[in-house]
Amino acid sequence: MHWGGFGWILMLIFWVFVIFVGIEVVRILLRTGKENKNGNTPADRTPMEILKKRYAKGEIDKKEFEEKKKDLM
């Protein structure tokens, strides 16, 4: 098959596409499993950090926060 002078352009586009797809696949695989919905890794979330976030969100009141904080200390 004769592509004229444009064969090398199509080959270049093909390889750029292949490299781009490969990089995106690697990025997705590295990101999967490391972050949860909040962007924190599970290992980085201490019980105190979880408690503080629940208090900040209004899920628990100050009294309950102080009680649980004492339990954790």
N, CA, C and O atoms as a Tripos MOL2 file, in Angstrom:
@<TRIPOS>MOLECULE
protein
  292   291    73     0     0
PROTEIN
NO_CHARGES

@<TRIPOS>ATOM
      1 N           0.8310   -1.1620    0.0000 N.3       1 MET1
      2 CA          0.0000    0.0000    0.0000 C.3       1 MET1
      3 C           0.8880    1.2410    0.0000 C.2       1 MET1
      4 O           1.8410    1.3240    0.7750 O.2       1 MET1
      5 N           0.5860    2.1810   -0.8450 N.am      2 HIS2
      6 CA          1.4140    3.3750   -0.9770 C.3       2 HIS2
      7 C           0.6850    4.5730   -0.3710 C.2       2 HIS2
      8 O          -0.3860    4.9530   -0.8450 O.2       2 HIS2
      9 N           1.2520    5.1600    0.6580 N.am      3 TRP3
     10 CA          0.6390    6.2840    1.3620 C.3       3 TRP3
     11 C           1.1850    7.6270    0.8820 C.2       3 TRP3
     12 O           0.7310    8.6730    1.3450 O.2       3 TRP3
     13 N           2.1030    7.6170    0.0080 N.am      4 GLY4
     14 CA          2.7060    8.8620   -0.4460 C.3       4 GLY4
     15 C           3.6240    9.4140    0.6280 C.2       4 GLY4
     16 O           4.3000    8.6510    1.3180 O.2       4 GLY4
     17 N           3.6540   10.7050    0.7740 N.am      5 GLY5
     18 CA          4.5200   11.3400    1.7610 C.3       5 GLY5
     19 C           3.8980   11.4340    3.1410 C.2       5 GLY5
     20 O           4.5080   11.9820    4.0590 O.2       5 GLY5
     21 N           2.6860   10.9020    3.3020 N.am      6 PHE6
     22 CA          1.9750   11.0540    4.5720 C.3       6 PHE6
     23 C           2.0520    9.8220    5.4760 C.2       6 PHE6
     24 O           1.5140    9.8440    6.5830 O.2       6 PHE6
     25 N           2.6860    8.7850    5.0440 N.am      7 GLY7
     26 CA          2.7910    7.5650    5.8520 C.3       7 GLY7
     27 C           3.5030    7.7890    7.1640 C.2       7 GLY7
     28 O           3.0860    7.2600    8.1950 O.2       7 GLY7
     29 N           4.5650    8.5580    7.1430 N.am      8 TRP8
     30 CA          5.3170    8.8130    8.3740 C.3       8 TRP8
     31 C           4.4980    9.6440    9.3610 C.2       8 TRP8
     32 O           4.6470    9.4830   10.5720 O.2       8 TRP8
     33 N           3.6370   10.5270    8.8600 N.am      9 ILE9
     34 CA          2.7890   11.3260    9.7450 C.3       9 ILE9
     35 C           1.7880   10.4170   10.4680 C.2       9 ILE9
     36 O           1.5690   10.5650   11.6700 O.2       9 ILE9
     37 N           1.1870    9.4880    9.7400 N.am     10 LEU10
     38 CA          0.2410    8.5550   10.3600 C.3      10 LEU10
     39 C           0.9400    7.6700   11.3830 C.2      10 LEU10
     40 O           0.3780    7.3830   12.4400 O.2      10 LEU10
     41 N           2.1590    7.2360   11.0820 N.am     11 MET11
     42 CA          2.9170    6.4220   12.0270 C.3      11 MET11
     43 C           3.2600    7.2310   13.2770 C.2      11 MET11
     44 O           3.1960    6.7070   14.3890 O.2      11 MET11
     45 N           3.6230    8.5000   13.1040 N.am     12 LEU12
     46 CA          3.9330    9.3670   14.2350 C.3      12 LEU12
     47 C           2.6960    9.5630   15.1120 C.2      12 LEU12
     48 O           2.7940    9.4810   16.3370 O.2      12 LEU12
     49 N           1.5510    9.8180   14.5130 N.am     13 ILE13
     50 CA          0.3020    9.9800   15.2610 C.3      13 ILE13
     51 C          -0.0350    8.7010   16.0130 C.2      13 ILE13
     52 O          -0.4540    8.7490   17.1700 O.2      13 ILE13
     53 N           0.1450    7.5710   15.3670 N.am     14 PHE14
     54 CA         -0.1230    6.2820   16.0100 C.3      14 PHE14
     55 C           0.7410    6.1040   17.2510 C.2      14 PHE14
     56 O           0.2220    5.7400   18.3070 O.2      14 PHE14
     57 N           2.0430    6.3510   17.1520 N.am     15 TRP15
     58 CA          2.9260    6.1240   18.2960 C.3      15 TRP15
     59 C           2.6920    7.1370   19.4200 C.2      15 TRP15
     60 O           2.8210    6.7950   20.5960 O.2      15 TRP15
     61 N           2.3500    8.3730   19.0680 N.am     16 VAL16
     62 CA          2.0090    9.3560   20.1010 C.3      16 VAL16
     63 C           0.7680    8.8850   20.8530 C.2      16 VAL16
     64 O           0.7110    8.9870   22.0790 O.2      16 VAL16
     65 N          -0.2180    8.3740   20.1340 N.am     17 PHE17
     66 CA         -1.4300    7.8550   20.7510 C.3      17 PHE17
     67 C          -1.1220    6.6770   21.6620 C.2      17 PHE17
     68 O          -1.6280    6.6210   22.7830 O.2      17 PHE17
     69 N          -0.3100    5.7430   21.2110 N.am     18 VAL18
     70 CA          0.0450    4.5660   22.0070 C.3      18 VAL18
     71 C           0.7640    4.9840   23.2910 C.2      18 VAL18
     72 O           0.4760    4.4560   24.3650 O.2      18 VAL18
     73 N           1.6890    5.9230   23.1810 N.am     19 ILE19
     74 CA          2.4310    6.3800   24.3600 C.3      19 ILE19
     75 C           1.4950    7.0970   25.3310 C.2      19 ILE19
     76 O           1.5790    6.8850   26.5410 O.2      19 ILE19
     77 N           0.6070    7.9400   24.8140 N.am     20 PHE20
     78 CA         -0.3520    8.6480   25.6530 C.3      20 PHE20
     79 C          -1.2500    7.6740   26.4070 C.2      20 PHE20
     80 O          -1.4510    7.8250   27.6120 O.2      20 PHE20
     81 N          -1.7830    6.6920   25.7210 N.am     21 VAL21
     82 CA         -2.6540    5.6980   26.3560 C.3      21 VAL21
     83 C          -1.8760    4.9270   27.4230 C.2      21 VAL21
     84 O          -2.4020    4.6680   28.5050 O.2      21 VAL21
     85 N          -0.6460    4.5650   27.1290 N.am     22 GLY22
     86 CA          0.1770    3.8460   28.1030 C.3      22 GLY22
     87 C           0.4120    4.6520   29.3650 C.2      22 GLY22
     88 O           0.3340    4.1170   30.4710 O.2      22 GLY22
     89 N           0.7000    5.9290   29.2070 N.am     23 ILE23
     90 CA          0.9280    6.7980   30.3630 C.3      23 ILE23
     91 C          -0.3490    6.9330   31.1920 C.2      23 ILE23
     92 O          -0.2930    6.8840   32.4200 O.2      23 ILE23
     93 N          -1.4820    7.1010   30.5440 N.am     24 GLU24
     94 CA         -2.7510    7.2240   31.2630 C.3      24 GLU24
     95 C          -3.1000    5.9410   32.0200 C.2      24 GLU24
     96 O          -3.6010    6.0040   33.1430 O.2      24 GLU24
     97 N          -2.8430    4.8020   31.4270 N.am     25 VAL25
     98 CA         -3.1160    3.5240   32.0960 C.3      25 VAL25
     99 C          -2.2640    3.4050   33.3570 C.2      25 VAL25
    100 O          -2.7630    2.9960   34.4050 O.2      25 VAL25
    101 N          -0.9940    3.7580   33.2630 N.am     26 VAL26
    102 CA         -0.1020    3.6980   34.4220 C.3      26 VAL26
    103 C          -0.5780    4.6660   35.5050 C.2      26 VAL26
    104 O          -0.5810    4.3110   36.6840 O.2      26 VAL26
    105 N          -0.9790    5.8810   35.1260 N.am     27 ARG27
    106 CA         -1.4640    6.8540   36.1100 C.3      27 ARG27
    107 C          -2.7080    6.3390   36.8200 C.2      27 ARG27
    108 O          -2.8310    6.4930   38.0360 O.2      27 ARG27
    109 N          -3.6200    5.7390   36.0920 N.am     28 ILE28
    110 CA         -4.8530    5.2160   36.6940 C.3      28 ILE28
    111 C          -4.5410    4.0710   37.6430 C.2      28 ILE28
    112 O          -5.1080    3.9930   38.7330 O.2      28 ILE28
    113 N          -3.6440    3.1850   37.2350 N.am     29 LEU29
    114 CA         -3.2900    2.0490   38.0880 C.3      29 LEU29
    115 C          -2.5900    2.5000   39.3600 C.2      29 LEU29
    116 O          -2.8150    1.9170   40.4210 O.2      29 LEU29
    117 N          -1.7570    3.5100   39.2810 N.am     30 LEU30
    118 CA         -1.0600    3.9940   40.4650 C.3      30 LEU30
    119 C          -2.0060    4.7320   41.4040 C.2      30 LEU30
    120 O          -1.8290    4.6810   42.6210 O.2      30 LEU30
    121 N          -3.0010    5.4160   40.8600 N.am     31 ARG31
    122 CA         -3.9460    6.1660   41.6740 C.3      31 ARG31
    123 C          -4.9690    5.2490   42.3350 C.2      31 ARG31
    124 O          -5.3980    5.5260   43.4550 O.2      31 ARG31
    125 N          -5.3680    4.1720   41.6780 N.am     32 THR32
    126 CA         -6.3900    3.2730   42.1880 C.3      32 THR32
    127 C          -5.8890    2.5830   43.4520 C.2      32 THR32
    128 O          -4.7840    2.0430   43.4800 O.2      32 THR32
    129 N          -6.6990    2.6080   44.4780 N.am     33 GLY33
    130 CA         -6.3590    1.9350   45.7250 C.3      33 GLY33
    131 C          -5.5630    2.7680   46.6930 C.2      33 GLY33
    132 O          -5.4650    2.4130   47.8670 O.2      33 GLY33
    133 N          -4.9940    3.8590   46.2450 N.am     34 LYS34
    134 CA         -4.2110    4.6880   47.1480 C.3      34 LYS34
    135 C          -5.0370    5.7650   47.8140 C.2      34 LYS34
    136 O          -4.7450    6.1700   48.9390 O.2      34 LYS34
    137 N          -6.0620    6.2300   47.1320 N.am     35 GLU35
    138 CA         -6.8560    7.3130   47.6830 C.3      35 GLU35
    139 C          -8.3010    6.8910   47.8290 C.2      35 GLU35
    140 O          -8.8310    6.1470   47.0040 O.2      35 GLU35
    141 N          -8.9240    7.3650   48.8690 N.am     36 ASN36
    142 CA        -10.3480    7.1570   49.0090 C.3      36 ASN36
    143 C         -11.0710    8.3880   48.4980 C.2      36 ASN36
    144 O         -10.4440    9.2390   47.8670 O.2      36 ASN36
    145 N         -12.3510    8.5120   48.7440 N.am     37 LYS37
    146 CA        -13.1300    9.6190   48.2000 C.3      37 LYS37
    147 C         -12.6590   10.9790   48.7030 C.2      37 LYS37
    148 O         -12.7940   11.9710   47.9870 O.2      37 LYS37
    149 N         -12.1160   11.0500   49.9000 N.am     38 ASN38
    150 CA        -11.6700   12.3180   50.4610 C.3      38 ASN38
    151 C         -10.2550   12.6790   50.0440 C.2      38 ASN38
    152 O          -9.7690   13.7620   50.3710 O.2      38 ASN38
    153 N          -9.6050   11.8030   49.3400 N.am     39 GLY39
    154 CA         -8.2390   12.0690   48.9180 C.3      39 GLY39
    155 C          -7.1980   11.6830   49.9510 C.2      39 GLY39
    156 O          -6.0140   11.9630   49.7660 O.2      39 GLY39
    157 N          -7.6110   11.0550   51.0210 N.am     40 ASN40
    158 CA         -6.6870   10.6130   52.0590 C.3      40 ASN40
    159 C          -6.4920    9.1140   51.9540 C.2      40 ASN40
    160 O          -7.4160    8.3590   51.6490 O.2      40 ASN40
    161 N          -5.2750    8.7130   52.2130 N.am     41 THR41
    162 CA         -5.0470    7.2800   52.2570 C.3      41 THR41
    163 C          -5.5540    6.7720   53.5990 C.2      41 THR41
    164 O          -5.4490    7.4780   54.6020 O.2      41 THR41
    165 N          -6.0990    5.5660   53.6390 N.am     42 PRO42
    166 CA         -6.6210    5.0390   54.9040 C.3      42 PRO42
    167 C          -5.5780    4.9980   56.0190 C.2      42 PRO42
    168 O          -5.9310    5.1810   57.1840 O.2      42 PRO42
    169 N          -4.3260    4.7690   55.7010 N.am     43 ALA43
    170 CA         -3.2840    4.6870   56.7190 C.3      43 ALA43
    171 C          -3.0050    6.0450   57.3620 C.2      43 ALA43
    172 O          -2.5250    6.1080   58.4940 O.2      43 ALA43
    173 N          -3.3050    7.1420   56.6390 N.am     44 ASP44
    174 CA         -3.0520    8.4790   57.1630 C.3      44 ASP44
    175 C          -4.1470    8.9720   58.0920 C.2      44 ASP44
    176 O          -3.9640    9.9870   58.7630 O.2      44 ASP44
    177 N          -5.2760    8.2880   58.1530 N.am     45 ARG45
    178 CA         -6.4040    8.7560   58.9480 C.3      45 ARG45
    179 C          -6.3700    8.1140   60.3220 C.2      45 ARG45
    180 O          -6.7110    6.9430   60.4880 O.2      45 ARG45
    181 N          -5.9600    8.8900   61.2910 N.am     46 THR46
    182 CA         -5.9370    8.4050   62.6620 C.3      46 THR46
    183 C          -7.3380    8.5530   63.2410 C.2      46 THR46
    184 O          -8.1520    9.3110   62.7140 O.2      46 THR46
    185 N          -7.6210    7.8370   64.3160 N.am     47 PRO47
    186 CA         -8.9300    7.9790   64.9550 C.3      47 PRO47
    187 C          -9.2220    9.4200   65.3790 C.2      47 PRO47
    188 O         -10.3650    9.8700   65.2970 O.2      47 PRO47
    189 N          -8.1980   10.1400   65.8290 N.am     48 MET48
    190 CA         -8.4040   11.5300   66.2460 C.3      48 MET48
    191 C          -8.7630   12.4040   65.0420 C.2      48 MET48
    192 O          -9.6130   13.2870   65.1590 O.2      48 MET48
    193 N          -8.1370   12.1760   63.8960 N.am     49 GLU49
    194 CA         -8.4650   12.9460   62.6990 C.3      49 GLU49
    195 C          -9.9000   12.6770   62.2550 C.2      49 GLU49
    196 O         -10.6090   13.5920   61.8350 O.2      49 GLU49
    197 N         -10.3150   11.4360   62.3490 N.am     50 ILE50
    198 CA        -11.6910   11.0810   61.9870 C.3      50 ILE50
    199 C         -12.6660   11.7670   62.9310 C.2      50 ILE50
    200 O         -13.6870   12.3010   62.4970 O.2      50 ILE50
    201 N         -12.3540   11.7510   64.2160 N.am     51 LEU51
    202 CA        -13.2080   12.3980   65.2120 C.3      51 LEU51
    203 C         -13.3150   13.8980   64.9510 C.2      51 LEU51
    204 O         -14.4060   14.4640   65.0080 O.2      51 LEU51
    205 N         -12.1870   14.5390   64.6680 N.am     52 LYS52
    206 CA        -12.1910   15.9760   64.3820 C.3      52 LYS52
    207 C         -13.0140   16.2900   63.1350 C.2      52 LYS52
    208 O         -13.7370   17.2870   63.1100 O.2      52 LYS52
    209 N         -12.9150   15.4670   62.1160 N.am     53 LYS53
    210 CA        -13.6950   15.6930   60.8950 C.3      53 LYS53
    211 C         -15.1890   15.5230   61.1510 C.2      53 LYS53
    212 O         -16.0050   16.2830   60.6300 O.2      53 LYS53
    213 N         -15.5430   14.5190   61.9570 N.am     54 ARG54
    214 CA        -16.9650   14.3250   62.2880 C.3      54 ARG54
    215 C         -17.5060   15.5230   63.0640 C.2      54 ARG54
    216 O         -18.6360   15.9520   62.8330 O.2      54 ARG54
    217 N         -16.7160   16.0590   63.9710 N.am     55 TYR55
    218 CA        -17.1310   17.2340   64.7400 C.3      55 TYR55
    219 C         -17.2540   18.4540   63.8230 C.2      55 TYR55
    220 O         -18.2080   19.2240   63.9330 O.2      55 TYR55
    221 N         -16.2970   18.6220   62.9300 N.am     56 ALA56
    222 CA        -16.3180   19.7550   62.0070 C.3      56 ALA56
    223 C         -17.5210   19.6840   61.0600 C.2      56 ALA56
    224 O         -18.0770   20.7160   60.6830 O.2      56 ALA56
    225 N         -17.9130   18.4910   60.6860 N.am     57 LYS57
    226 CA        -19.0650   18.3210   59.7880 C.3      57 LYS57
    227 C         -20.3920   18.4750   60.5210 C.2      57 LYS57
    228 O         -21.4420   18.6050   59.8920 O.2      57 LYS57
    229 N         -20.3440   18.4610   61.8520 N.am     58 GLY58
    230 CA        -21.5690   18.5850   62.6250 C.3      58 GLY58
    231 C         -22.2550   17.2580   62.8890 C.2      58 GLY58
    232 O         -23.4130   17.2300   63.3080 O.2      58 GLY58
    233 N         -21.5590   16.1680   62.6510 N.am     59 GLU59
    234 CA        -22.1310   14.8410   62.8920 C.3      59 GLU59
    235 C         -22.2560   14.5520   64.3790 C.2      59 GLU59
    236 O         -23.1430   13.8080   64.7960 O.2      59 GLU59
    237 N         -21.3700   15.1380   65.1840 N.am     60 ILE60
    238 CA        -21.4170   14.9650   66.6340 C.3      60 ILE60
    239 C         -21.3390   16.3490   67.2810 C.2      60 ILE60
    240 O         -20.8160   17.2920   66.6870 O.2      60 ILE60
    241 N         -21.8640   16.4590   68.4980 N.am     61 ASP61
    242 CA        -21.8130   17.7420   69.1920 C.3      61 ASP61
    243 C         -20.5520   17.8270   70.0510 C.2      61 ASP61
    244 O         -19.7720   16.8780   70.1260 O.2      61 ASP61
    245 N         -20.3660   18.9820   70.6990 N.am     62 LYS62
    246 CA        -19.1490   19.2160   71.4830 C.3      62 LYS62
    247 C         -19.0180   18.2360   72.6380 C.2      62 LYS62
    248 O         -17.9230   17.7500   72.9210 O.2      62 LYS62
    249 N         -20.1200   17.9440   73.3030 N.am     63 LYS63
    250 CA        -20.0910   17.0180   74.4480 C.3      63 LYS63
    251 C         -19.6190   15.6310   74.0080 C.2      63 LYS63
    252 O         -18.7450   15.0340   74.6360 O.2      63 LYS63
    253 N         -20.1970   15.1360   72.9400 N.am     64 GLU64
    254 CA        -19.8060   13.8140   72.4380 C.3      64 GLU64
    255 C         -18.3600   13.8310   71.9540 C.2      64 GLU64
    256 O         -17.6260   12.8610   72.1440 O.2      64 GLU64
    257 N         -17.9490   14.9410   71.3260 N.am     65 PHE65
    258 CA        -16.5630   15.0730   70.8680 C.3      65 PHE65
    259 C         -15.5920   14.9680   72.0380 C.2      65 PHE65
    260 O         -14.6040   14.2360   71.9720 O.2      65 PHE65
    261 N         -15.8820   15.7030   73.1080 N.am     66 GLU66
    262 CA        -15.0030   15.6940   74.2870 C.3      66 GLU66
    263 C         -14.9550   14.3100   74.9290 C.2      66 GLU66
    264 O         -13.8870   13.8720   75.3560 O.2      66 GLU66
    265 N         -16.0780   13.6190   75.0050 N.am     67 GLU67
    266 CA        -16.1210   12.2770   75.5850 C.3      67 GLU67
    267 C         -15.2720   11.3040   74.7700 C.2      67 GLU67
    268 O         -14.4830   10.5350   75.3190 O.2      67 GLU67
    269 N         -15.4470   11.3530   73.4720 N.am     68 LYS68
    270 CA        -14.6910   10.4270   72.6070 C.3      68 LYS68
    271 C         -13.2080   10.7830   72.5990 C.2      68 LYS68
    272 O         -12.3480    9.9080   72.5010 O.2      68 LYS68
    273 N         -12.9230   12.0770   72.7030 N.am     69 LYS69
    274 CA        -11.5290   12.5200   72.7430 C.3      69 LYS69
    275 C         -10.8390   11.9700   73.9900 C.2      69 LYS69
    276 O          -9.6910   11.5300   73.9260 O.2      69 LYS69
    277 N         -11.5470   11.9960   75.1320 N.am     70 LYS70
    278 CA        -10.9990   11.4340   76.3690 C.3      70 LYS70
    279 C         -10.7420    9.9330   76.2130 C.2      70 LYS70
    280 O          -9.7250    9.4160   76.6770 O.2      70 LYS70
    281 N         -11.6730    9.2420   75.5530 N.am     71 ASP71
    282 CA        -11.5200    7.7970   75.3370 C.3      71 ASP71
    283 C         -10.2780    7.4870   74.4870 C.2      71 ASP71
    284 O          -9.6020    6.4810   74.7000 O.2      71 ASP71
    285 N         -10.0010    8.3480   73.5480 N.am     72 LEU72
    286 CA         -8.8710    8.1080   72.6480 C.3      72 LEU72
    287 C          -7.5250    8.4390   73.2860 C.2      72 LEU72
    288 O          -6.4900    7.8960   72.8980 O.2      72 LEU72
    289 N          -7.5550    9.3350   74.2700 N.am     73 MET73
    290 CA         -6.3050    9.7440   74.9060 C.3      73 MET73
    291 C          -5.8570    8.7830   75.9330 C.2      73 MET73
    292 O          -4.8170    8.9890   76.5580 O.2      73 MET73
@<TRIPOS>BOND
     1     1     2 1
     2     2     3 1
     3     3     4 2
     4     3     5 am
     5     5     6 1
     6     6     7 1
     7     7     8 2
     8     7     9 am
     9     9    10 1
    10    10    11 1
    11    11    12 2
    12    11    13 am
    13    13    14 1
    14    14    15 1
    15    15    16 2
    16    15    17 am
    17    17    18 1
    18    18    19 1
    19    19    20 2
    20    19    21 am
    21    21    22 1
    22    22    23 1
    23    23    24 2
    24    23    25 am
    25    25    26 1
    26    26    27 1
    27    27    28 2
    28    27    29 am
    29    29    30 1
    30    30    31 1
    31    31    32 2
    32    31    33 am
    33    33    34 1
    34    34    35 1
    35    35    36 2
    36    35    37 am
    37    37    38 1
    38    38    39 1
    39    39    40 2
    40    39    41 am
    41    41    42 1
    42    42    43 1
    43    43    44 2
    44    43    45 am
    45    45    46 1
    46    46    47 1
    47    47    48 2
    48    47    49 am
    49    49    50 1
    50    50    51 1
    51    51    52 2
    52    51    53 am
    53    53    54 1
    54    54    55 1
    55    55    56 2
    56    55    57 am
    57    57    58 1
    58    58    59 1
    59    59    60 2
    60    59    61 am
    61    61    62 1
    62    62    63 1
    63    63    64 2
    64    63    65 am
    65    65    66 1
    66    66    67 1
    67    67    68 2
    68    67    69 am
    69    69    70 1
    70    70    71 1
    71    71    72 2
    72    71    73 am
    73    73    74 1
    74    74    75 1
    75    75    76 2
    76    75    77 am
    77    77    78 1
    78    78    79 1
    79    79    80 2
    80    79    81 am
    81    81    82 1
    82    82    83 1
    83    83    84 2
    84    83    85 am
    85    85    86 1
    86    86    87 1
    87    87    88 2
    88    87    89 am
    89    89    90 1
    90    90    91 1
    91    91    92 2
    92    91    93 am
    93    93    94 1
    94    94    95 1
    95    95    96 2
    96    95    97 am
    97    97    98 1
    98    98    99 1
    99    99   100 2
   100    99   101 am
   101   101   102 1
   102   102   103 1
   103   103   104 2
   104   103   105 am
   105   105   106 1
   106   106   107 1
   107   107   108 2
   108   107   109 am
   109   109   110 1
   110   110   111 1
   111   111   112 2
   112   111   113 am
   113   113   114 1
   114   114   115 1
   115   115   116 2
   116   115   117 am
   117   117   118 1
   118   118   119 1
   119   119   120 2
   120   119   121 am
   121   121   122 1
   122   122   123 1
   123   123   124 2
   124   123   125 am
   125   125   126 1
   126   126   127 1
   127   127   128 2
   128   127   129 am
   129   129   130 1
   130   130   131 1
   131   131   132 2
   132   131   133 am
   133   133   134 1
   134   134   135 1
   135   135   136 2
   136   135   137 am
   137   137   138 1
   138   138   139 1
   139   139   140 2
   140   139   141 am
   141   141   142 1
   142   142   143 1
   143   143   144 2
   144   143   145 am
   145   145   146 1
   146   146   147 1
   147   147   148 2
   148   147   149 am
   149   149   150 1
   150   150   151 1
   151   151   152 2
   152   151   153 am
   153   153   154 1
   154   154   155 1
   155   155   156 2
   156   155   157 am
   157   157   158 1
   158   158   159 1
   159   159   160 2
   160   159   161 am
   161   161   162 1
   162   162   163 1
   163   163   164 2
   164   163   165 am
   165   165   166 1
   166   166   167 1
   167   167   168 2
   168   167   169 am
   169   169   170 1
   170   170   171 1
   171   171   172 2
   172   171   173 am
   173   173   174 1
   174   174   175 1
   175   175   176 2
   176   175   177 am
   177   177   178 1
   178   178   179 1
   179   179   180 2
   180   179   181 am
   181   181   182 1
   182   182   183 1
   183   183   184 2
   184   183   185 am
   185   185   186 1
   186   186   187 1
   187   187   188 2
   188   187   189 am
   189   189   190 1
   190   190   191 1
   191   191   192 2
   192   191   193 am
   193   193   194 1
   194   194   195 1
   195   195   196 2
   196   195   197 am
   197   197   198 1
   198   198   199 1
   199   199   200 2
   200   199   201 am
   201   201   202 1
   202   202   203 1
   203   203   204 2
   204   203   205 am
   205   205   206 1
   206   206   207 1
   207   207   208 2
   208   207   209 am
   209   209   210 1
   210   210   211 1
   211   211   212 2
   212   211   213 am
   213   213   214 1
   214   214   215 1
   215   215   216 2
   216   215   217 am
   217   217   218 1
   218   218   219 1
   219   219   220 2
   220   219   221 am
   221   221   222 1
   222   222   223 1
   223   223   224 2
   224   223   225 am
   225   225   226 1
   226   226   227 1
   227   227   228 2
   228   227   229 am
   229   229   230 1
   230   230   231 1
   231   231   232 2
   232   231   233 am
   233   233   234 1
   234   234   235 1
   235   235   236 2
   236   235   237 am
   237   237   238 1
   238   238   239 1
   239   239   240 2
   240   239   241 am
   241   241   242 1
   242   242   243 1
   243   243   244 2
   244   243   245 am
   245   245   246 1
   246   246   247 1
   247   247   248 2
   248   247   249 am
   249   249   250 1
   250   250   251 1
   251   251   252 2
   252   251   253 am
   253   253   254 1
   254   254   255 1
   255   255   256 2
   256   255   257 am
   257   257   258 1
   258   258   259 1
   259   259   260 2
   260   259   261 am
   261   261   262 1
   262   262   263 1
   263   263   264 2
   264   263   265 am
   265   265   266 1
   266   266   267 1
   267   267   268 2
   268   267   269 am
   269   269   270 1
   270   270   271 1
   271   271   272 2
   272   271   273 am
   273   273   274 1
   274   274   275 1
   275   275   276 2
   276   275   277 am
   277   277   278 1
   278   278   279 1
   279   279   280 2
   280   279   281 am
   281   281   282 1
   282   282   283 1
   283   283   284 2
   284   283   285 am
   285   285   286 1
   286   286   287 1
   287   287   288 2
   288   287   289 am
   289   289   290 1
   290   290   291 1
   291   291   292 2
@<TRIPOS>SUBSTRUCTURE
     1 MET1         2 RESIDUE 1 A MET
     2 HIS2         6 RESIDUE 1 A HIS
     3 TRP3        10 RESIDUE 1 A TRP
     4 GLY4        14 RESIDUE 1 A GLY
     5 GLY5        18 RESIDUE 1 A GLY
     6 PHE6        22 RESIDUE 1 A PHE
     7 GLY7        26 RESIDUE 1 A GLY
     8 TRP8        30 RESIDUE 1 A TRP
     9 ILE9        34 RESIDUE 1 A ILE
    10 LEU10       38 RESIDUE 1 A LEU
    11 MET11       42 RESIDUE 1 A MET
    12 LEU12       46 RESIDUE 1 A LEU
    13 ILE13       50 RESIDUE 1 A ILE
    14 PHE14       54 RESIDUE 1 A PHE
    15 TRP15       58 RESIDUE 1 A TRP
    16 VAL16       62 RESIDUE 1 A VAL
    17 PHE17       66 RESIDUE 1 A PHE
    18 VAL18       70 RESIDUE 1 A VAL
    19 ILE19       74 RESIDUE 1 A ILE
    20 PHE20       78 RESIDUE 1 A PHE
    21 VAL21       82 RESIDUE 1 A VAL
    22 GLY22       86 RESIDUE 1 A GLY
    23 ILE23       90 RESIDUE 1 A ILE
    24 GLU24       94 RESIDUE 1 A GLU
    25 VAL25       98 RESIDUE 1 A VAL
    26 VAL26      102 RESIDUE 1 A VAL
    27 ARG27      106 RESIDUE 1 A ARG
    28 ILE28      110 RESIDUE 1 A ILE
    29 LEU29      114 RESIDUE 1 A LEU
    30 LEU30      118 RESIDUE 1 A LEU
    31 ARG31      122 RESIDUE 1 A ARG
    32 THR32      126 RESIDUE 1 A THR
    33 GLY33      130 RESIDUE 1 A GLY
    34 LYS34      134 RESIDUE 1 A LYS
    35 GLU35      138 RESIDUE 1 A GLU
    36 ASN36      142 RESIDUE 1 A ASN
    37 LYS37      146 RESIDUE 1 A LYS
    38 ASN38      150 RESIDUE 1 A ASN
    39 GLY39      154 RESIDUE 1 A GLY
    40 ASN40      158 RESIDUE 1 A ASN
    41 THR41      162 RESIDUE 1 A THR
    42 PRO42      166 RESIDUE 1 A PRO
    43 ALA43      170 RESIDUE 1 A ALA
    44 ASP44      174 RESIDUE 1 A ASP
    45 ARG45      178 RESIDUE 1 A ARG
    46 THR46      182 RESIDUE 1 A THR
    47 PRO47      186 RESIDUE 1 A PRO
    48 MET48      190 RESIDUE 1 A MET
    49 GLU49      194 RESIDUE 1 A GLU
    50 ILE50      198 RESIDUE 1 A ILE
    51 LEU51      202 RESIDUE 1 A LEU
    52 LYS52      206 RESIDUE 1 A LYS
    53 LYS53      210 RESIDUE 1 A LYS
    54 ARG54      214 RESIDUE 1 A ARG
    55 TYR55      218 RESIDUE 1 A TYR
    56 ALA56      222 RESIDUE 1 A ALA
    57 LYS57      226 RESIDUE 1 A LYS
    58 GLY58      230 RESIDUE 1 A GLY
    59 GLU59      234 RESIDUE 1 A GLU
    60 ILE60      238 RESIDUE 1 A ILE
    61 ASP61      242 RESIDUE 1 A ASP
    62 LYS62      246 RESIDUE 1 A LYS
    63 LYS63      250 RESIDUE 1 A LYS
    64 GLU64      254 RESIDUE 1 A GLU
    65 PHE65      258 RESIDUE 1 A PHE
    66 GLU66      262 RESIDUE 1 A GLU
    67 GLU67      266 RESIDUE 1 A GLU
    68 LYS68      270 RESIDUE 1 A LYS
    69 LYS69      274 RESIDUE 1 A LYS
    70 LYS70      278 RESIDUE 1 A LYS
    71 ASP71      282 RESIDUE 1 A ASP
    72 LEU72      286 RESIDUE 1 A LEU
    73 MET73      290 RESIDUE 1 A MET
